[in-house]
């Protein structure tokens, strides 16, 4: 066994060497995967560029199917050896078949160069050694001599059979845009059934593209004159070779047989060989005419396929074209193409989405394919990514599965330097959710040990697409978007929803349905309705599909209304047969043999692409037995295959074929086929998603439910939480569910919904499950989860009612007053001091009471900090007394954050140490995560180290989702730390981008809590865009949806809304669009200061600065109105605010103090004091890295300094402010140090 056969022996059993040549070796081999014998040809010594061309051309030819062309299989490369498989044809060569004896054939040295060694000489090589006149005289003398040679024993009937098959095969090849360029006897076989098969069609020739290079490829004695001079060649060159073949069959020799290769190539440019009838007797007139015509030097004078068919009387019903050719014909649609091109051009600056809508077969996909073809020519660097949905295909993110694969293939070809420009910041999250992209981002996997969370993966994909779109036009083409799943809709919303979407063009096709498609939530989606072709375009199509149908054009148009699929089918239909499309399809199906009919029925019943071995097994065939039937169905354009292997997919050629065949199947036949397919899938260990659909369609509800639940679990593991929830919900509709089984399904559904961010829906199902439970502890645990999720989902009243009921069961209650809440916090702290924190008994069981208090703290913590701190502290205390190390770590984390919130540094340090000891004892990744959250909270709240806090919080978010958890209190806290850190660091542009995306995501999921929190907490994002009106309206609307009625207490959302509205009022004053003396704001600040949350130390850092700035803006307004007493009073009130800030133990407070000092000096007109205080504020901002208003402070300093130095400071400040995210720095300065300036 040689090296090549050793490399391919894994899959193939090499049984015999069929031939050797300079280009490689051809073997007879058994393909173990397909279970059939194949011919296997190796290629060696080819340059990388040639191999690339070879692969591309091979793949194009592989789909070319015709009975007179050898069928190509697969292309391989192993250790530098390239090889491909093809159909193994058992037969004799052309001359052996047409001659009674091969003894009359010239030897191979005279006949041709061996099969694998085509002649190749440089086109500019000098080949003339003998004058043409001498050559011609020599040739004439030989011709006279040849007349005395007896005619060869050529069987004319066999020659006609072989010519008919060869003509049809070459016609199909030419119709596909290929030229063989090496037609000769050794490349043509005829089997025992008189089937003529052309071999080696275009492989070597297409590899080297002779019409583009100055090299000759082919066999000299069969080479056309234009091919011999390395000219531009077309199908006529192959027909010349056919003429030589027939000449040789009739005369026993090739033209000019005695000449050397060099003389022969030259003579072909000047001489025409004698007719066969001049050399031998008995040559039929039509064959004599055929040869003399095909051997003419001028290619334009030679017969083509149509003339040969007529001359030889070849059966018109035999296929003369590649079956797929007419379906690639494109006519008309110029208006639609123009519209699509305009949309693509517009997508260079923003996302453009267009849906091409029309009924099945109308040409939606063909239109998009044509547009892509034209767009590639027009738009340099265009990247096209394809996706396709199927009605019953249930893969996660099915609409974009192919898009991700295409993206992976594209990125994997980029150089490392180019790939770096496209790599998203969170590549680890990207490859976790979309594993196919690992082939491009190979190092990303080193950043995490598990799959990353879905939300981060979505955002990373958006980042990647933005980077791509900024450098090149990008088309994302999605077929049949009406079948996209819920997870695809969520991905598309995350990808292009919200503000600043990536500049890409999404082109989707869909059928008209009442169902909501995956693009329905996106803004500004265009719709392009596709109807039938115009009358003249339809006539053009008919003429191109079938010339003889032109006389029936009016009837076809009347029947089809210009529907392209109908037109093609009816144009192909001869005679007076049925003129309805479904009838035509059924008529063609009924003409099949019974096995092929059942195979076709199984393919259409499958409903989506299905592995060939599965559908074969379903009808009782092995892959090898099914292969000829599959080939027949493919040739008849009833099915299409995705490749030759049994595991590769097969599907109906078009959905209308599916509809027509299914319409002819009875319900019992359909159920029988579904059951057969299900059994075949089950025996092949198919995914549960595929199995439940089959058993459900077959009416086997028991096995359908079994696999439905397994599919739901698989979807959840793949982060397709929406899909998982849908499947668990369907499982609940199964008949005869026991109470325990229903309870289990409800809990699993609730978990999926919670992971999908639909907290309130999850709470509903936790509550339903709790009602079915008899075990008290389990019931309480489910109610605990329900209460937490109701509160997180924004259904506060239901959450509080559930919480009260839950707490009553464990002899607890909600604090009735704020004072009691404060008292409880203090009592929890007293109980967790000294030795209590340092020593505890390790327990492996969990404390239900600690879990209940933790859930109450988590649910209440983000809406009411005091209640959250009360229950978090109690959870920590109970965990120390009776909980596991994990619960203790978690409880100490909550307590640490609570202590930090109150500015109790020493207390927080003790709690953090306790958390570290508990985490070490527990030794799990989750305990380590909670410890990281505690440290991040300390960095954010106590140290005000916002850079560290931001980086740590982002890492914590990633790790939480990587562990398979969904949105929770933990992620909300980490996200809040990250976003608030961005604000303190002055990264307003980044803050605005992320919050916009998160708000859209929360709205899409129905997460009212997170949506409202983000809108009211970070209203500054609209001020960055110089849009105070939208900022105010957004905050007012958000808080109204959270607090529809009157509220007597201040919670977090109400406080944050007040901060944002105050900043909006200050900013709006600079535009002259609003009054700073808003009674509502004045009253809200009074109520906040009377509330307990308004006294929380950390809250006061940001809140007191906002309030002090508000007072200063009011003071300037009072001074303008001449109300000097009010002006003085407001300035004194600001000094009190400064005094309170000086008592706070937070570094960030010093920045607020110096800004307010400067503001008071400006308000009082003390220029020198203002100058000193502003310089100090800028210095303090950089010392503490609290850079929220650093750029704006620098601008204000420039105004105070004046002159050239001041102008320089203003320019620097403006530039830095714009980088930070403020589009109008002059107005934004009012947020830092207000002045008397207003519009």
N, C-alpha and C positions, 0 to 999 in steps of 0.2 A: 504493500500500500504506500503510495507516494504522499508527500507532505500535504498536498491539496485534499486528497481523499481522507486523510487523517483529520483534517480540520472540519470536514463536513460530516464526519461519521456519526456525530451525536444524534442528528435527526434522520439522516439518510443512510440507508444500507446500500453502499455502492456495489453493484453486482457485475458490471461489465464495462469495458472501455469500447465505446462506439467509434471513436475517431480522434486523431490528434492533428494539431496544426500549429502554426507559428503563434497564433493568438491564444491557444489553450487546448483543453481536452474536453471531449464530450463523453459522458458516462450514461449508462442505464442504471438507475437507482430506484430504491423503494423509499417513498416518503412515509415515515412511520406515523406522522401526525395526520396525514390525509388518508392513509391506507391505500395508496395507489402508486403504480410505477410511473416515473417521470424521466425525461431526459434532463441531464444536469450538465451545464456547460460552464467551464471555468474561464476566467479572463485574467491575464497576468501582464505585468510590465506596462501598465497604463498610468499616465500622469494623473495627479490629483484633479487637474482641471478637466481632463477627459472623463475621469470617473464621475465627476459631478454632472457633466453633460449626459453621460450614459445613464445615470440614475434618473434624471429628469425625463429623458426620452423613454426609458424603459417603463416608467410609471404611466406615461401617456399611452404607450402601446399595450400595456397590460390589459387595459379595458377594451381593447379592440377585439371583438369577437366575430368570427365568420368561419363557416365550415371549411373554407378553402385557405385559411390562414392558420398556421400553427398557433396554439393558444399559449401565451406566456404565463408563467406562474409567479414566482417571487424572486426578489433580488437580495443577495446576501454579501456580507463582507466579513472575513475572519482572518485576522493576523496578516492583512495585506492581500489576501486572495479574494478576488471578487468572483462570484458565480451566480447564476440564475437558473431557475427551473423552467421547463416548458413541457408541453404535451409530448408524450412518447408515441410517435407514429410508427406503426409496424407496416412497412410496405417496401416497394422497389423504387428505384430512381426512374426519372422521366423516360430516358432512352430505353431502359430495360422494359418498361411497360409498353412503349409504342412500337418496339421492334421485336420481331419474332426471335431474334438472337442478338445478344449484345456484342457478338464477335465483330460485327461490322463497325462498331463505334471506334473512333480514334482513341489512341491511348491517352491516359491522363496528361501526359506531357504535351500532347497536341490539343487535347480537348479543353483543358482549363487548368489554371493554377488550383491547388487543393482548396477545399472549402474554407478552411480557416486562414488561408494565406492569400488574400486578394492582392492584386498588383497595386503598388502605390509608387508613383514616380513624381518628381517635381514637375510642375506644369511648365517651367521655363527650361527644362532639360533639353539639350539638343539630341534628337532621335533620328535625324536624317543622315544616313550614310550612303545611300544609293539614290540617284536622281529619280524623281517620281515617274518619268517616262520609262525608265528601265524597269521599275517596279511594275508598272502597268503591263509592259510587254511580257514580263515573267508570269504575271497573273493570268494573262490571256492564254499563254501557252499551256499553263496548267489546266485551265478550263477546257481547252480542246482535248487534252489528255484524259480529263475526267469523264468526257462523254463516252469513252470506250469502256468505262467501268460499269459493271452490272449494277442495276438498281438495288438498294438495300431492301430487306424484307420488312417494310414498314406497314403495320396494320392501320389502315386509314381510319377505320371506325374507332379504334382506341385513341388515335391521335386526335380525333374530333372530341372525344370525351375529355381527354386531358386538356385540350385547348379551352373547352368550355369552363372547366373548373379553374384553370389558371387565369382566364379572363375575369371570371367573377371575383377571384381572390385579389387580383391586382386592382380591380375596380374599387373594391372595398378599401384597400390600402390607400389608393389615391384619393378617395372620397374623404378619408381621415386626414389628408394633408401630408401624406408620407410618400416617399419615393424609395423603392427597394434598392436599386442601383447595383445589384449583384444577382440578377436572375440568370440561372444556369442549370444544367441537368442535375448536378449534385445537390442543388437547393430545392428540388421538387421531388416529393414522394407521392406514390399512388398506392393506396392500401387495397386490401382484397375486395372491398366494396366499391371500387372505382372512384373513391374520394381522392381528389387531388389536393395536396397540402403544400403550400409554399412555406419554406423554412427561412430562418435568419432574416426576417423582413425588417430591414432598416436598422438593426441593432448596431452593427459596426459602422455602417454609413452614417447613422444619426449621431453616433458618438463623435465623429470627426467633422460633421457638417461640411462636406466637400464643397458645397456652393458658397461657403464663406472663406474657405482656406485654399491655399495653392497646393493642394495635394490631390492625387488621383486615388480613388478607391474603387475596386471592382475587379473584374476578370477581363483581361484584354480582348479575348476573342469574342466576348459577348457585349463588349462595351460600345455604346453609341458614339458617333463622331464627336458630338458636343461634349460628351463625358470624357473622351480621350484628350481633348484640348483644355480640360479643366474649366469649361464654360458653365454658365448657368443651366441647370438641368431641371427637367420636370418629368411628368409621367411618360412623355414620349421616349425617354431613354429606356424605361422598362419595356415599352412596346418594341423598341429596336431589338432588345435582347430576346423577346419572344420570337421575333422574326428569325434570328439566328438559330434558336432552338428548333423551329419548324424546318428551316433550311437543312439543319443537320439530320433531323429525323427522316426527311425525304430523300436526301442525297448521300447520307453516310459521311459527310464531311462538313466542316464549318467553312464559311467564306475565307478565302486567302489562307488556307490551312498551312501551306508550306513556308509562310513568311515568319521571320523572327518578330518578337514583340515590338521592337522599335520600328521596323519597317511596316508592320501591321497598323500601328497607331497613326503613322504618317499617311499610309495609303487610304485609310478610312476617310481622310479629309478630302480626297480627290477622286476616288473610284467607287463605283457601285458594283457589287458582285452580279454575275449572271443569274437569270431566273433559274429556279430548280428544274423547270421543264427543259432548259437548255442542256442540262447535265444528265438527266435520267428520264426514262419514259414512264408514262402512266401517272403523272402528277395531276391531281384534280385541278380544274381551272380556278376554283375559288381559293384553294390553298396556294396555287401558284401566284395568283393576284395578291393574296395576303402577304406572302413573303416579299415579293418585289416592292410592295408599298411600304412595309415596315422597315425595309433596309435602305430607304432613301436617306441621303445625307442631311437634307433639310428636315428638322423635326416637325415643322409646321405642316409638312406635306404627308406625314404618316397618319394612318388611321388611329382613331382613339377607341375607347371602350364601346361607345355607342355604335360605331361603324363595324366593329368586330362582331358585336352581338347580332347585328343585322346580317352581315356577310355569312356568318357561320350558322345562323338560325338558332342561336342559343335561346333556351326557354325563357320567356319574359318573366315568368312567375318565380324564377330563381332569384335569390337576393343578390343584387349587384352592388349594393352599398353597405357600409357598416350600419348596423341597426340603429345606432344612437345618433347618426349624423343628422337626420331630418329634425330631431328634437333640439339640435343646437342652432337651427335656423332662427334668425331674429329679424323681424320686420316691424316697421312703424314705431310707435311710442315716443316720438320725438319730443312732444310737450312734456311728458313725464320725465324723460332724461334731462331736459333743460331744467325742470324744477328741482330734481335731485342734485344737479350740479350747483345750483344756486345755494341749496341748503348746505352742501359740503363746503362751499366757499365761506359761508357765514359761520361754520363751525370752527374756523381758525381762531375765533376770539371767545367763543362760548359753546356750551353744549347745545347741539341741535338734535332733536328727536323727530323722526318721521315714521309713520306707520303706513306701509303700502297695503291697502285692504282690497280684497276681492275674493270671489269664490274659488273653489278648488280648480286648478288647471287653467286659470285665466292668464297665468304667466307672471305671477308676482316674483317668484324666485328667478325666472329667466330675465325679467326686467332688472332686478338688482344685480344679477351676474353681468349683464350687458353694461350696466352703469359702472360697475367696478372695473370692467375691462377698459372702458373709455376713460374713466377717472385715472387709471394707472398711467395712461399716456399723457394726460393733461397735467396731473398734479405730481410733481417730483417728490419722491420719497414716501409716497402714500403707503400706509400700513393698513392692511385689511384683516380683521379678525372675525371669524365666522362662528356662529352658534346656531343650534337648531333644537326645537322642542318637539316632543312626540306626545300624542294624546295620553298614552298609558305608560310613558317612560317616567320612572320615578327615581331619578338620581338627584342628589342634592344640587340645588342651583342649576336646574336643567337647562334654563335658557342661556346660561353663560358657560356651561361646561366646555363646549367646543371653543368658545372665545378664549378661555383660560389656556386650553391646550395650544391654540394657535399662538397666543402670547408667549407661552413657554418656548415653543419652537423658534419664534422670532428672536427672543432675548438670548437663547442659547447660542445663536450665531454671532452675537455682538462681541467685539473685542472688550477686554477687561476695562480699558480706559473709557470706552463708550458706555459699557454697562454701568459703570460707577455713576454716570450722570442720571441714569434712570432708577437707581436703587432707592427705594423709599426709606424713610427714617426708621420705620418699624418693619424691616424685612422679615424678622423672625415671625411676627404675627401673620404676615402675608403668606409665607410658605406653610404655616400651621393650618390655616383655613383652606388654602389652595395648594395642595402638595405637588401638583404638576409643575409649579414654578420653582421647585427645588433644583431642577436641571439648570436653571439660570443662576439662581442665588444659592450657590452651593454652601457658602459659609454661614448663611443665615441660621441654619439649624444649630449652630454652636451657641447661639444666644439663649436658647431655652431648651429644657429637657422634655417638654411635652407640647402638644398642639396648643396654639394660642387661641385666645377668645375671639368670637365672631366679630364683635364690634370693632376691635382693633384691626382685624384682618380686612374688614370692609374699608376702613379708613386708609389702611396701607395701600390697598388696591386703587383707591381714589387718588392717592398721592402719586402712585406709579403712572396712572393714566394721565394725570395732569402733566407730569414730566414728559411723557411721550408726546402729548398733544401740543405742548409748547415748542417742540422741535420738528414735528412733521404732521401732516394731515393724517387723521386716524378715522377709519370707518369700522364700526362694530355692527355687523350684519347678523340679525337674528331671524331665523325662519320660524313661522308658526308660533308667534308669541302668545297666541290665545291659549296655549297649553302650558305656559310657564307656571311653575309652582309658586307658593307663597314666599318661599325663601329667595327665589329669584327676584320677586317683586321687592323684597326687603333689600336685597343686594343692589338692585338698580336704583332704588331710592337713596341708599347710602352713597352710591357711586356718583350720581349726577343730580341729586336733590339738593335743596338749599341754595345758599349763595356761593359764588365763586366755584361753579362746577368745572370739571376739566374740559378743555376745548376739544371735544371729539364729536363725531357724527354717528348717531345711532339710527340705523335703518332696520326696521322690523317689518315682517310680513305677517298678516293674519287673515283669517277668514271672517266674514261677518257673523258675529255671534252676539248673544245677549250677555255672555259672561264678561266679567271685568278682566282686562288683561293686565300684564305686569307693569305697563307704563301708565296706568290710570292715575297714579298719584303724582306723576311728574307734571311740571308746569310747561305750558307752551309746546305741547306735543302737536306736530302737524299731521294731517291725514291726507293721504293720496289715494283716492278711490280708483280702482282699475276695472274697466269694463271690457267689452269685446273690442276686437280690432275694427278699425275703419274699413269700409267696404273695399277700397282699392288695396289696402294693406292685406286684407284677407285673401284677395285674389292673388296677390304676390306670393303669399304663403302657400296657397294651393298649388301654384305653378312650380314652386321650389320643392314641395313635398312629392308631388306626383304630376308629371306633365300631362298624362292622359286624363287627369281629373279636371283639367281646366274647363272642359265642356260642361261639367256638372257644377261649376262654381256657384251659379245662382242658387241651385238647389241646396248646396252645402251651406251657403251663407244663410239661406232662409231657415235651415234646420238648426244651425249652431249659433246664429247671432254674432258671428265673428269670434266665438270662444276658441282660442288657439288649440287647446287639447282636442276639442270636438272636431275642429277643422282637420287636424292631422289624422285622426282616426278615420274619419269618413273619407278623406281624400285618398287614403291608402286602400279603402274598400273598393274592390272591383265588382262590376256587374250590378244586378238589381237587388242585392241583398238588403238587410236591415239598414235603416238610416238613423237609428237612435244610438247614442254612444253606449249606453248600458247593454243594448242588444248586440252591438258590435263586439264589445268585450266578452260577453257571454258566448257569443258565437265562436270567437277565437278560442275560448277556454274549452268549449265542448268538443273542439276538434283535436284536443290533446289526448294522449293515451290516458287510461284511468289512473295510473300512478302519478303522472304529472298533474292531473286534475286535483287529486287529493293533496299533493304537495303544495299546489297553489292555494288551495282552500286553507291549509294549515298556516301558510305564510300570511294570508290576509286576516285570519282569525287572531293571529298573534298581536296585531294592532300596532306594533312598533318593531324596529329592527330586532331580529332574534338570531342567535347563533345557528349556523347551518346544521350542525350536528344535532341540535335540539329538535328542530323542525323535522329533520330526517328520522330521528328516533320516534317522533310522535306519529309518523305514518308507517313505522315498522321497517325502516331502511337503515343500512349502514351509510356512513358518509360516502364511501366509494360507490355504493349502489345508487345513491341519490345524485351523484355528481353529473352524469349525463342528462338527467331530467332537469337539474338546476341550469345546466348550460342551455338546454332547449328553451326553458322559460325565460332565461336572460335574453337569448337571441330574439324571442318573440316580443320583447319589451313588456313582459308581464311582471317580472321581478327584476330587482337589481341586487348585486352582491357587493360587499365592501372589500372583498379579497378572496383568495382561493382556499384558505384554510377552513376546516370544519368549524373552528371557534369564531370565525369572522361572520359578520352579520349578513342577513338576507332580508329583504323587505319588498313590498309591492312597488312596482315601478312608479305608480302614482296613486294617490288616495282614491281617485274615482274608480280605479281598478279594484281597490279594496271594497268600496261601496257596492259595485256591481256584483262581485262574487259573493259577498256576504248576503246580498239581497236574494241570491239564488239558493242559499243554504237554509234549511229549516232550523228552528230553535233547537231541536234535539241534536241535529248534526253539529251545530255550533257548540253546544254543551259537551258533546263527545270529543270534539277537537280540543276544546279548552282543557278537558280532563287529561287528554293524551299529552298535550304540551306541558301541563302541570307536572305529570308524572315524569316526563323526560327532564324537565328542569330540576325536579326534586332529586332524581338520581344523579344529576351532575352537580349537586351542591350549589345550586343557584342562590342568589341573594333572596332574603325573605321578601323584599319589596316586590320582586317578580312573582314569587310563588303565591302570595295572598291574592293578587289580582286574578291569577289563573283559577285557583280553587274557588274564589268567589264567583267568577263567571261560569264555572262548571256546576255551581250549586252546592258545593261541599262546604257548608258554613263552618263546620268544626275545624277543619284544617285551614280554612281561610282565616279564621280568628287567630289560630295559633301563629300563623306567619304574619298576620297583621300586627300583632303585639311585638313580634321579633323585629319587624321592619321599623316600628316606632322606636324601639330601643336602638337600632342601628342608626336611625336618623339623628337621634339625640347625641349619640357618640360622635357623629360627623358634624356636630354643631348646627345641624339643620333643625333648630328647635321649633320653628313654625310647622315644618313637615311632621315632626314628632308629635306635636300637639294635635294636628289634624288626624293622624292615624290613631292615637289613643282615643280621641273623641269618637272615631268610627268604631273602634273596638267596643265602646260602651253601648253601641246599638245592636251588638250581637245577641241572639236569642238565648234564653235559658242561663243567664249569668247568675252565679251564686252571689250571695251578699258579700262574702269575703272577696270574691273575684272583682265585683263591681267597686268595692272600696279600694282595692289595690289599683285598679285602673284609674279611679278618680285621683288618687294620690300621684300616680305617674303623670297623669295629664296636668295636674297642678304644678308639678316640678318642671315639666316642659314649658308651661306657660310662664312660670317665674323666670326660667332661664332665658326665655324670649323677651323678657322685660314687660310682660303683661301681668303686672302684680295683682291688680284688682280681680281679673279673671281667675288667676291662680287662687286667690283667697276664696272666691265663690266655690271652687271645687274642693279646697281643703275643708270648707264648712260642710259640704255635702258628704264628704268622706267621714267626717267626725260624727255625723248623724247615724252612720251605719255601724259604728264601733261600739262594742260592749265593754272592752277593756278601758278602765278609767284613765290609766296613764297614757295610753295611746290616744284616747279621745282628747285629753288635755294638750298633748303634743300637737295634734292637728289644729285645735283651736288656737294654740299659740302661733302657729305658722299663718293661720288665716288672719288673725289680728295684725300681725306684723305686715303682711302683704296688703291688707286693706289700707293701713296707714301709709305705707310706701306708695301705694297706687293712687293716693289722693282722695280716697273715700273715707274721710276722717270720721264721720259720724258712725258709719258701720264699723270702722276699726275700733272706735272707743266703746261702742256697744258690745262688740265681741270681747274686747279687753276686760270690760267690767264683769261680763259673765264668766270669763276665764278666771279672773282674779278671785271672784267670789268662791269658786270651787276649791281654791287653795288658801282660803282665809287671808286674802290680800285685798287691797282696794287702791283705786287711784286717789292721790292726795286731793282733798276737797278744796284746798286753798293754796295760793302761792307760798304763804308762810309755812304751811305744813310741808310743802315740797322742799323748801330751804332747810327746814328742821330735819327732814329725812336725809338730805344730803350730808348735813353735819353729823348726824347720828351714824350714818354709814362710815364716815371718815374716822369717827371715834373708835368704832369697832374694828377698824383695820389699821392698827398702829403697832409699832414696835415688834414684839415677838410674834404677833399674829401674822405679820407679813413675812417674817423670816422663817417660820416653822409651820408646817402643816403635814397632815398624814396623806400619803399618796393613795388615791383610790382610782381604780380602773373603771368604775361605773360612773355614768353621767348623772348629774342632779337635775331632775325635771324642773324643780323650782328655780334653779339658777338659769336654765334655758328659758323659762317663762319670763323671768325678769329681764334677761338679755334681749329677748324679742320685743318686750315692751320698750326697753331703752332704745333699741334700734329703730323701731317704728315711730316712736315719739320724738326721738332725738333731733331729727332734721326739721321738725315743725315747732317743737317747744323744747328749747335747750334745757330748761330746768327740770321738766318731767323726764327728759331723756337722761339727764345726769342722775336723777333720783333712782331710776330703775337700773341704770348701768352700775351705779355704786352698790345697789342691793344685790345685783347679779354677782358682782365681784365678791361681796361678803359671803353670799351663800355658796359660791364656788370654793372659797377658802375653807368653809366649814364642811362641805359634803360633796364637792365636785371633783372631777378628773383634772389632771394637769392641763389638758387642753382648755377646759372651761376656766381654769384659774388664769391661764395665759390670756385668754380672751377677756375675762373680767378685769384683769389688771390693765389691759390695753384701754378698755373703756374708762377705767378710773383714772389712768394717766392723762388721757385726753381731757377728762373733766377737770382734773387738778390744774392742767396747763391752761384751760379756758379761764380759770379763776386767777391765773397768775401765780399759783402756789408752786414755786420752783422746787423747793426742798421736798415737799410732799410728792410732787410728780417724779422726782428722782428716786424716792423710796419705792414707789409703785412700779416704776420702770425696772428697778433691780429685781423686784418680786416677779415681774413678768418674765425677765430673762432667766431666772432660776426655774420657773415652771416650764418654760419652753425647752430648757435643757433637759429637764426630767422627761418631758413628753417625747421629745426627739422627732416629732413629725414636721413635715414641710408646712402644714397649716399653722402650727404653733409658731414656727419661725416667721411666717407671714404676719401674724398678729403682732409679734414683737417688732417687726419692721414698721408696722403701722404706728405703733406707740412711739417709736423713735422718730418717725416722720412728723408725727403730731407735735412732739417736743421741739423738733427743729423749727417747725412752722410757727408755733404759738409762743414758745418761751424764748427761743434764740432768735427768732425772726430771720433765720438763715433760709431765705426763700429760694436760693439757687439749689441748695441741697434738698430742700423739701420738694421742689418741683421735680427734680430728677428721680428722687425716691418714690414719689407718688405715682409717676408714670410707670415705673418698674413694678410697683405693687399692683396697679391695675392689670398690667400684662400678666403677672404671675397668678393673680386670682382667676382670671379667665383660663389661663393655661392649665390650672388644676381642675377644670371642668365645671366651675361654678358659674352661675348667672348673676345678673345685676342684684345687688343687695345693699344693706346699710354700709357694708365694708367698702364696696366700690364707690358708693356715693361720697363717703368721707374722703377716700383717696382722690377721687375726681375733684372734690371741693378744694382739697389742699393744693392740687396741681393748678387749677384755674385761678384760685386766689393768689397763689404764688406768682403766676404770670402777671396778674394785675399789679401786685406790689413791685414786681421787677420792671414794670413799664412796658411789657410786651403786649400792647393792646391789639396790634394787628393779628398776632397769633391767637390771642384770646378771642377776638371776634370771630375768626375763622372756625375755631374749634367749637365755641358755644353755638354758632349757627348750625353746625352739623349735628351737635348733640341735641339741640332743640328739635330739629326736624326728625331725628331718630326717635326721640321721646314721643313726639306727637304721632308719628306713624305707629308706634307701639301702644298708644293710648296711656302712656305713663304720665298722668297729670302732675304728680308730685315733682318729678324731675323737670318736666317742661316749665312749670310755673317757677320753680326754684331758680332755674337758669335765667329765665326771662327777667325776673325781678332783681336777682343778685347782680347780674352783669348787664344792666341797661346801658352802661357806658359804650357798648359796642356800636350803638346807633349814633352816639355823639362823635365817635371816631369818623363816621361818615358825614358829619356836619348836618345831622338830621334830628334836631331836638323834638320836632313834632311827632315823628314816628316813635322816638324813644318814649315820650310821655304816653302816647296812645297804647304802646305795647305793654308798658308796666301797668297801666290802669286796667287794661283788658285782662292781663294775667292774674292780677290780684283779685279782680272781680270774679273770675272763674274759680278761684281758690276760696274766697270768702264772699259768697253771694249775698249773705245777709249781714247784719251788724255784728260786730265782734267786740267783746268787752276786754279781751286780753290781747297782749302783744305776743305773737309768735315770731319765729325766724322769718317767715316769708313776708309778714307785714313790716317787720323792721327793715329788711333788705329793700322792699318796695319803697319805703320812706327814704332810705339813702339814695336810691336811684332817682326818685322824683325830685329830691332836693338838688342833686347834681344837674338834672335836666333843667330845673328852674334857673339855676345859676348860669348855665350855658345859654339858655334861651334869652336871658336878660341881655346878653351881649348881641343878640340878633334883633332885639326889639320886638320879639314875637310873644312875650309873656311877661306877666308881672311877678316880681320876686316876692311881693307881700301877699302870698296866697294864704288866706285864712285856714284852708285845709292843712297846709304844711305846718303852719304855726301851731295848730291844735294837735296835730299828730306828734310833733316833737314834745309837746307838753305831756301827752299821754305816755310816750315812750320813757321819758325821764321819771315818770311816776311808777312805771312798771319795773319788775325785777330784772327782766332780760336787758333792760336799758342800763342796768348797773353791773352787768357781767364785764369784768375788766378787759378781756380781749376784744369784746364787741366795741368797747369804748374807743379803742385805738383808731379804728376807721370811722366809727360813728361820730365821735367828738370832733374829728377834723371836718367831716361833712357838715356838722351842725355849726361849728365855728365859722366856716367859710360862708354858710348860709346867712349867719348873722352879719358878717362883713358886707355881703352883697346888699342886704337890707339897709345897712348903715349908709352905704354909698347912695342908695335910692332915697333914703330920708334926707341926706344932705342936699341932694339935687332938688328936692321939694322944699328945702329951707327948714326942715324940721330938725333943728340942731340939737334939741334936748333928746329926741329919740336917737339921733345919731350918736351922741355921747353915751346914752344908756346902752345901746347895742354894743359899742366898743368895750364898755366895762364888762358886759356879759361875756364877751369873747375872752377877756382876761381871766374871768372865772373858769372858763373852759380850759384855758391854758394851765391854770393852777391845778385843776383836776387831772389833766394829762401828766403833769409832773409827778404825780403820785403813782403812776402805773409803772410796773417793772419790765416794760417791754422796750427793746431798742428802737422799734419803729415809731414809738410815741415821740421820740426826740425830733423826728422829721416833721411830724404834725405840729409840734410846739413851735419850731423855728418858722414854719410857714405861716402859722397864725400870728406870731410875733411880727413878721414882716407885713402881714395883712393889716394889723392894727396900725402900724407905723404909716402905711400907705393911706389908710382911711383917715388918720389924723393929720396927714399932710407933712409928716416929719420925714423929709427926704433922706437925711443922713442916717437916721435910725433904720429907715426902710432899706437903704443900701447895705448897711452892716448886717441886718437880719436876713436879707435875701442871700447875701454871700454865705452866711452861716448855714442857711437852709440847704443851699446847693452842696456845700461841703458835707453837711450831715447826711444828705441823701447818698453820696458816694461812699462815705465811711460805713454806713449801715447797709449799703446795697439795696436800699429801699428807694427804687428809682421811678416810682409811678409817675411823679410829676417833675423829675429832674430836668428833662428837656424844656418843659414849660417854664420852670423856675429860671433856667438860663436865659430864656427869651425875656422874661420879666426883668432880670438883672440887666440885660442889655438896654432895655428902655430906661432904667434908672441911671445907668452909667452915662448913656448918651455919647455923642461924638462918634469918631471912627471905631473906638474900642467897643462902644455900645452896639454899633451897627454890625460889627463882626460877631459879637455875642448873639445878636438876634438871628443872623444868618445860620450860625452853628445850631442854635436852639431850634430854629424852624426845621432844619435838615434832620436833626435828631428826633424831633417830634413826628415828622412825617414817616421816618423809619419805624418809629414806635407804633404808628398807626393813625395819628391825627391828621385829617386832611386839611383842617383849618387851625393851625397852631395859635394864631392871634386870638381867636375866640376861646380856644381850649385853655388859654392861660388863666381865664377867670376861675377855672376849677382849682388852680393852685393858689394864686394870690389875686383876689378880686380887686378891681379898680372902679373908678367912677365912669369908665368908658362903657357906653351902650349904644346900640344902633339908633 
